[in-house]
């Protein structure tokens, strides 16, 4: 259905996006259920505005079991002052709030993966309604979009900020300049397994400067990765001229994902034995992991080897894997 023929979003903000100052409120989504006939999903939002200028839209917990972004953004929402801002900052620390409350990747209400639900529908599931509101209401307001991810319960990453290779090279250059300003230990030219339905794709198709991250994982946050998130958010806002202060640069190593050879997927179920730790160098053909059968003893494990030279940028986190799980990602180091 064309965007101009869709019904209005059922989500109602309790903040005024055009009012100067700091406002804390909610994106209220009606949700009738057994325990609340006229209930709502209340998604926390903060708006900080100080006159004309660019708008940044900052989000965390697009997946509900990823915490670095949520911690950093709840902290920013609490501490940022209007006089520090030129323009506007919209902060949604827990974008998929039902999933965030449940500590799950997808929504417990409809099993929706928000980052595969764009452009969404105003008359769809709860997750589709959230996606639609971001796609038709919040993204059009924004000049800079930053969505903070980590590996959740099933992956762990070296901490990196990332942008995508784009058809519009001017837009691409703006995105990678912001990635450089983020100053994570690693900076990634990112290849997605499947970009259909992603928030990233929706933002990029609207011409936005878009930066994302993968900052650790394992279903928790670490002091080091939360600190990277806090510094990186401030750096991008300063780079965009929205937040007062200078960019605090730190060394970064640029990584590329040049092809599907970066990925290794399990073809067997069983117990994973990592053979390389995160950030360690690998050469094409090196052993990345073994998967041991667990149905009986005496059976040989299956070996999984690197498809190219680089470093181990991501790995499967839990000890047990299923066929089809991503067990390793190798990123190539740029000179």
Residue, then its C-alpha position, 0 to 999 in steps of 0.5 A: x500500500x502506498x505510504x500516502x494511503x496508509x491510515x494514521x499511526x495509532x502511536x501517540x507521543x506524550x512529548x512535543x517534538x517542536x518544543x524547546x527544552x528537555x522533555x521526558x515522555x512516552x510513545x504510547x501504543x494502544x494494546x488491548x490484552x487479557x490483563x488490560x482491556x484498554x492497555x498500552x505499550x509505553x515506550x520511553x522517549x526523550x526530546x531535547x531541543x534548542x532552536x533550529x538545527x539538525x536532528x539526531x534520532x538515537x535508538x537502542x534495544x532494537x533487539x531487546x537483549x542488547x544492552x550497551x546502547x540502552x544503558x548509554x542512551x538512558x544515561x544521555x537522556x538523564x544528563x544532557x542539557x538543552x543548552x548543550x544542544x544546537x537543533x534537536x536530539x530524539x532519544x529512544x533507549x529501548x526501541x522494541x520496548x516489549x522485547x527489552x522488558x522481556x530480555x529477548x531478541x524479539x517481541x514476546x507479544x507477536x514474536x516480531x523482530x523489529x529490525x526485520x519489520x520495516x517499513x511496518x504497518x499501522x494496522x499490523x502487529x505491535x512490532x509492525x506498528x512500532x516500525x511504521x511509526x519510526x518509518x513515517x514519523x520519526x525518520x523523516x524528522x531526522x538528519x542523523x540516525x544512530x542505532x546501537x546494537x550488540x550481539x545479544x544472547x547468541x553472538x559476541x563481537x569485537x566492538x565496532x561502529x559501522x556503516x554500509x556501502x551505498x549507491x549514493x557515494x556522497x551519502x556513503x561518505x557522510x556515513x563513514x565520516x560519522x563512523x570515524x568520528x564515533x572512534x570505536x576500537x574497530x570501524x566496519x564497512x558492513x555487509x548484511x546477510x539479509x538487509x530486507x526489512x531492516x531499520x538501517x535500510x529504511x533510514x538509508x533509503x530516506x537519505x539519512x546519515x546512518x551509523x550502527x554498532x556491534x559492541x560486544x554481546x553475550x546478553x549483557x553489557x561490559x564496562x568497556x563497551x558501555x564506555x565506548x557507546x557513551x563516548x561514541x554517541x557524544x562524538x557523533x553528535x559533536x561531529x554533526x554540530x548538534x552537541x557542544x564540545x570537540x570530538x574525542x578521537x581514539x585509534x580505530x582499525x578499519x575492517x571490511x566484509x568483502x563477501x559472504x566468505x566472511x561468514x561461517x554457518x553451522x551445518x551440524x548441531x552440537x557443542x561448539x569448541x572455539x579455536x580462535x578468540x575474538x580479535x585474533x588474526x586468522x588466515x584463510x583455511x585456519x580452524x575457527x571452531x569445531x562442533x562436537x556431536x553430543x548424542x554419544x561419545x566417540x564421534x569426530x567433531x566437524x571442523x569450520x575454517x576461515x574463508x579469508x584472511x583477517x581477524x575473528x570479528x564475531x563468534x557464536x556465544x552459547x556453548x550449544x549450536x543448532x544447524x544454521x547458526x552463525x558461528x563465526x565472522x571474519x573481518x578483513x583488515x584495511x591498510 
